[in-house]
Amino acid sequence: MAQNGILKSSLAKKYAMAATGLFLCLFLAGHLAGNLQLFTAGSDGGRQFNEYAKFMTTFPAVKLLSYLTYFAVLFHLVDGVVLSIQNRKARPVRYAMERPSTNAGWSSRNMMILGTIILVFLVTHMQNFWWQMHFGSVPMQTLEDGTQIKDLYFVVAAFFHPDNGFALPAIGLYLLGQFALGFHLWHGFSSGFQSIGLRHPRFSALVGGLGKAFSVVVPALFSAIVVFLYFTQA
Amino acid sequence: MNFTLKIWRQEGPQDEGRMETYPVTGISDEMSFLEMMDVLNDQLIRDGKDPVAFDHDCREGICGMCSMFINGEAHGPNRKTTTCQLHMRSFKDGETIYIEPWRAAAFPVVKDLAVDRSAFDRIIQAGGYVSVNSSGNPLDGNAIPIPKHDADDAFNAATCIGCGACVATCKNASAMLFASAKVSQLALLPQGQPERMSRVQRMVDQMDKEGFGNCTNTGACEVECPKGISLDNIARMNRDYLKSQVTGE
């Protein structure tokens, strides 16, 4: 029974959802910390940011972490779809009259829609930067000692430059993605703790508050960076 | 008071069912919702029509038999109130009231507003008990010291009347609040410890087999529960089930 339960039971799927979701929260914090360098990266022509990007794409431990992140994203996605299908099947005949807003928050009822918007954003986001860095043609930056590194800062700055005709729609999609992320986290952060049973009268208010703060601050800072890049280059 | 009722009518489990409209007049604001339904049925019987089938028993909010999804909410608009304890003064004169059965694959409609909730019984049968050897000298339960807050939490969990409002209101038709209350009322007491891990496994497995949905922590169940069963119980069940899987007990 024990062997079956951990793979198949409804609770196991929730544990997986929570574990991957909370792991991805850690990833977001790390990604944001890296991106914050973009506020000052212009001052040295992006050199520090490019060295950071090189480290993040080549250092073995970070590479391992990145594979873990890809896996977490895919698992979170597939698990979410499976859960949604099962949940729809659990109520084959819908109510004629429903008033869901009287007893549950909007974001908690729309995690699938929010997740889908985040997925669309993620695909475009990875095509724009991750694909370019790994497989695309990125201009090289020559350092004082003659070594050459990929100039990711140039790619990012040029992408959000007012001269790029797609910059405004891209920023629009970016902000939409961050909005969806914020609402997804608004419910998801504390929900993850509940799913793995981490709830206690002494800590649940703290976890709830932390989740709300995280869901506002992280997307707001990500958004601020792209808006900053656009307007400082105007 | 006068009302327009839109009620789900379904001949039997195989019938497709449909919403039908009935006007009711001369309703006192002191009537309970079920008494209003009695007035409607009296009228239908006098007209030679089939009365509306609905579950009810004690009519004092403790048996868990009454149900009904009223105007988009389980047990109607009032909090911590069963349908039998809901009074017509909670509605506006002339209002249109939608009345539907609990909707869940695991709660098939028997007739009209009555659904089969025996899935809950099977979850209890799977492990919601304490095995006591009744021969010899059973230990007197009152002689076992139990911390006050554990006794209170166990009692609060035990106030679940098994009406199914949690399933009806959950957007996923999940039975987590019910199952977790029935797991918790025993998991918190010394007598529940020997079977604690196997109990949670068996009850969760049965819950999944019955075809209830998965919990997404919207918290709607806790809001709509007529007994105010807390989400703390769901977290406790999640914790116990995880522990039982990890330790393999």
Interface residues (C-beta under 8 A of the other chain):
Chain A: M1 A2 G5 I6 K8 S9 S10 L11 A12 K13 K14 Y15 L83 Q86 N87 K89 A90 R91 P92 V93 R94 Y95 A96 M97 E98 R99 P100 T102 N103 A104 G105 S108 R109 M111 H187 S190 S191 Q194 S195 I196 G197 L198 R199 P201
Chain B: K6 W8 G17 M19 F69 N71 G72 E73 Y98 E100 R103 A104 A105 A106 T169 K171 N172 A173 S174 Q201 R202 V204 D205 M207 D208 G211 F212 G213 N214 C215 T216 N217 T218 G219 A220 V223 E224 L231 D232 I234 A235 R236 M237 N238 R239 D240 Y241 L242 S244 Q245 G248 E249
